[in-house]
């Protein structure tokens, strides 16, 4: 019951934040607007999952955005230790939907080299689906799934190719709370972003 209430509250809060961000006009035209991006994502938990991450953000000024990210990763692992008695296979799929601020830090050196380091904090919900299949006497398999509140804290850096395109790397600490327990994971994302408005130094 608590989990369902928490999920509804998270969805409503995230939807309202994103709606406000999209309706609020930028304070200045230069370097702001809607940003879209995506790339390869890796999360260390659940035997390590690999997949993709997509996101959108709204620039309030040259250094601050409100970002929304969705990640989806998969893993299939075989336990070869039990090969003599039967093959055991585990499958995992982890998904995250997170919202929060992203703040860029610049100085004369970063502006000169078109490098933009940033920090971010995001909050939302995670889903995990897992299944175990085996060819063992008395056991054929089992599956479980669940969702819960999660949060993420980290940062990264991006390189500006031109006023619209950039390459970005994220390194974050992701904390999930599935099955009434806390799980700590490291999240890597390598991808590209495109901003509708022109961006520049500063």
Steps between C-alpha positions, in 0.01 A plus 500: 500500500777743595686414180196584282441830681868592461492419129190713442656791690825469302320492164285804585794701634724421204223577249432837662869594507545410135183688398613814682842478337353463151253789541744742659668717234878534515632817660734553206493359150875442472619154603162370614209288386395140475774235509466138384753221539572132519774239510638180653434439870653256750395434860709280729226327702322172414811347339544825306239615248570659161252687286410855406414830658292781352419838644372852459581822681395863507761776531404772750830683448849423369583272795177350632260244353210290626566153360292185455670166428379151417742203510436139404760224539509120466722213609495124441745292703566127512635335815754263353588364847188282479556382142546140620155491659315735268519845351387790718422830322402834651343784302467855630349820365541826691320823405522847653301820449663793679455878514714774650738795456827492309746783562802574277825648630716713273812711519747647253677167445182300435362767266824499299494120455120473454481269802202530734512309834172470691333360811152352522245369750191311385206323660236262367413133473675176396359169373674162516391176331700184573459136409697183570472192279669170574505138397529364852309227674209650692555854366416639159512874562359807671437866421434823690456868430455818694525878496604758758627851562860569393742790497824582323792731576801561279624696204717484192625711215414584142690622197337755268542404134306808384227730638241219477678163537705363789639170625424426865619254768308445826633322809242470778429322826153341470313388811194279455266362768358185347346219708512725809880502487754755381726428204801710396609512138731697274348639180702582187354671194685597180293683242418799281277799567333749270378842618248693292636836609862596439745447782833660562769570764401593852 
